[in-house]
Every structure is written in structure tokens, then in C-alpha cells.
Amino acid sequence: MAEATNEQIAIKATYFSIIGNTSLALIKGAAGIFGNSYALIADAIESTADIFSSVLVLFGIKYSNRPADENHPYGHGRAEPLITFLVVGFLITSATIIAYESIENIQTPHGLPKPFTLFILGAIIIWKEISFRLVMKRSKETNSSSLKADAWHHRSDAITSVAAFIGISVALFMGKGYESADDWSALFAAGFILYNCYHIFRPALGEIMDENLYEDIIEEIRKVSTTVQGISGTEKCFIRKSGMKYHVDLHALVDGSLSVRAGHELAHKLQDTLHHDIPELGNILIHIEPSGHHD
């Protein structure tokens, strides 16, 4: 039930991103063209890329939450970090296009941007920061790496809009000779997008490579385990993330005089307790160790 709820939360957040990015791409594009601001047009390009990346995130969330089958005994969760890689690809592509066009515009004489573009940018900045906080909150609730990447799309969009706001303000305040300030701000925004790409890519890579990144969950697992009567402690505990779930390999310590059947029943009791107290756990493999024994 918790898994279905998490999937629904993530899907709603992604639809929110798709609708928001579509609206903003149209608004930014129109304002950039009529307001003579390439920084706004660059923002529109990024928002357009964000639409496609959000669609990818939606597909990844739905696919990664498919139940386990014969060919995928651990489920389809690894599809999510793969989708995150594609999302990063979209970001890199949009940043490259923005940087190229910015350099072209810096070298080409053009008029000053229109003052009304500042009001539009101000509203966009506020909306994008709200969007970032909302989607990031949902990514933490659902343990979704691709939703986290989608959230950072909103934050990077807000930052590029801040850069555009500063560039247009400089161009309007300083007047003739500073027309390219708008284009320099777009170039800075492209660099910031590339910087964010690494911070989105790195956690997803760690998930694919099964890096040990979950000490807080391990500590919680150890604490819950000792609440089960008959479990005297724990030894090894390995975690690997797949989609919105964490798969666990745990060595539990029990009385060495227990029968095989009693140890087996105790392992199942421990599994049930962990699933109940930590709903985000997926497959749990329990290895029973006699107390005092060390590998």
C-alpha cells in the first residue's frame, strides 16, 4: 500500500512539473521575443527541455514501480537512475545550446531588452522556487532519485531566471553599450546548469554502483532489529537502493542453541518487523548468526 501511495505522490508531482514547464516555456518564449531578451529565450529553451525530461521522469517512475517478475526478481527500480541519466543529458544539451547562442549574441549588436521583462522574470523566479521546494519534498517522501533530478530542474531554472533578471537590469540601467549584459547572464546560466548536472548525476551513479550511502537507514535497521525478541544484535548490514525501495542483506545474532526451525521463524519475524517499522524497505535477506560467532 505504501509503495502505491509513493508512486501516486511521485506521479502527481511530475504532472505538476509538466504543466508548469509547458506554461512557463510559452510565457518565457513570448516575453523573450517581444521583449528583445535572449536571456528569457534561453530560459524558454531550458523549460522546453524540462518538459521532455519530466515526461521521461514520469515514464521512469511508472516503469520502476512495476512488480517483480521472473526476469526481474528485485523489481524494475533500477530504471529510475537510468532515467535520471537521460534527464541530465537533456540538461547538458540545453546548457550547450544556451551557451552557443549566448556567445553568438554577444558578438552581434542588438537593442536593449524591454523593461516589462523584469516583472515577468520576478514572477517566474518566485514560482520556480516554490516548484523546487514542493517537488523536492515529494522526492524525499518517496525516495525517488529521478524526482529529485526533476526538482533540481526547477531550482536551476530559478537560478537562470535570477541571472537573466540581473543581466536585463544591468542592460536597462547602464543603457547603450551594455546591451550584451543580458547575453552574458544567459552564458552564466548555462555554466550553472552544467554545474548542477554533476550534482544530479553523482547520486544516481552511486545508486547504480551500489555505493554504501545509507548509514542512517542502516542505523535504523539495527535499532529496530534489537526490538525483536530473540535477536541479540546485528553484524553485517548491506543496502542497495532500487527505485523507491531499499533492499537489505542483514546478519542477525541469535542464541546458538536454537534449532534450525526456530532460527528460521525468528528470521521471518525480523523481516516482518522491519517491513512494518521501515516501509521503504524492499527485499530483506536475513542471515542468522550464533551469538559470539564472527566471520
Sequence and secondary structure as in RCSB ss.txt:
>XXXX:A:sequence
MAEATNEQIAIKATYFSIIGNTSLALIKGAAGIFGNSYALIADAIESTADIFSSVLVLFGIKYSNRPADENHPYG
HGRAEPLITFLVVGFLITSATIIAYESIENIQTPHGLPKPFTLFILGAIIIWKEISFRLVMKRSKETNSSSLKAD
AWHHRSDAITSVAAFIGISVALFMGKGYESADDWSALFAAGFILYNCYHIFRPALGEIMDENLYEDIIEEIRKVS
TTVQGISGTEKCFIRKSGMKYHVDLHALVDGSLSVRAGHELAHKLQDTLHHDIPELGNILIHIEPSGHHD
>XXXX:A:secstr
 HHHHHHHHHHHHHHHHHHHHHHHHHHHHHHHHHTT HHHHHHHHHHHHHHHHHHHHHHHHHHHTS   SS TT 
STTHHHHHHHHHHHHHHHHHHHHHHHHHHHHTS      THHHHHHHHHHHHHHHHHHHHHHHHHHHT HHHHHH
HHHHHHHHHHHHHHHHHHHHHHHH TT TTHHHHHHHHHHHHHHHHHHHHHHHHHHHHTT    HHHHHHHHHHH
TTSTT  EEEEEEEEEETTEEEEEEEEEE TTS HHHHHHHHHHHHHHHHHH TTEEEEEEEEEETT   
